[in-house]
Amino acid sequence: MMPESHHHQVAALPYRKRRGRTEILLITTRETKRWMIPKGWPMEGRTDYNAAKQEAFEEAGVKGRIGKLQLGHFLYTRSQNSGAVSSYRAVVYPLEVEKMLGSWPEKKERFRSWFAIEEAVEALNEEGLIEILAKFDP
């Protein structure tokens, strides 16, 4: 059962148009190596969408145009080392990828890969994120 309060996070949904179809860039999480989108904490002095853009640079090594309107949010939980379970609410912003970098801060900690939307839906576990992707039409 999920706790009532959620920690607020921001996330970027990196995408590109290729051969007439939309592709989504997913990255692996550091610990469990599950597929996910770049996400993290809000940053002081930045809007949530610009913080999401920064997370995409740090975690996925991409730069591009971030949308200012959120696509929605998804909820997820994470077990802490203490055994406690924390709950998170990640607000998702679209990021049209214009440049993929060969080197970025978390390159040695994560993998990244492009997926067709249908493939990304299959690779993800978070129901709310899957719902956002199913409706995504840039």
Summary of the structure (lengths in Angstrom):
residues: 138
radius of gyration: 14.3
end to end distance: 34.0
largest distance: 47.4
contacts: 410
relative contact order: 0.28
helix: 21%
strand: 42%
